[in-house]
C-alpha cells in the first residue's frame, strides 16, 4: 500500500523559503504572486493491507518523526 504525506508550516509560522521563492519569481518577471508557502511531500510504501491501519501507522510516523507538529501540519493520502 502507498501513502503520501504532505507537510506544511502552520498558518502564522514564518516561511523564509517561501518568501525567497516569491521574491525570486518576482525577479524573474512572474508578477502577481502574492505569497508562497513551501512544504515537503513524503511517499511511503507500506506492507500494511488495511487502509485504516495504514493511516493510523502513518499518523504515528508523522507525530514521532515526519512532521514537527509544533509548527507544521500534515495531510495523509492512502492509496
Residue pairs with C-beta under 8 A, 6 or more apart in sequence:
1 45
1 46
1 47
1 48
1 49
1 51
1 54
1 78
1 79
2 43
2 44
2 45
2 46
2 78
2 79
3 43
3 44
3 45
3 46
3 54
3 55
3 58
3 76
3 77
3 78
3 79
4 41
4 42
4 43
4 44
4 76
4 77
4 79
5 41
5 42
5 44
5 58
5 61
5 62
5 66
5 67
5 74
5 75
5 76
5 77
6 39
6 40
6 41
6 74
6 75
6 77
7 39
7 40
7 41
7 42
7 62
7 66
7 67
7 72
7 73
7 74
8 37
8 39
8 72
8 73
8 74
9 15
9 18
9 37
9 39
9 71
9 72
9 73
10 71
10 72
10 73
13 71
13 72
15 36
15 37
15 38
17 38
18 35
18 36
18 37
18 38
19 36
21 36
21 38
22 33
22 34
22 35
22 36
25 33
25 36
26 33
39 72
42 66
44 58
44 61
46 54
46 57
46 58
48 54
48 57
51 78
54 78
55 76
55 78
58 76
58 78
59 76
62 69
62 74
62 76
63 69
66 74
67 73
67 74
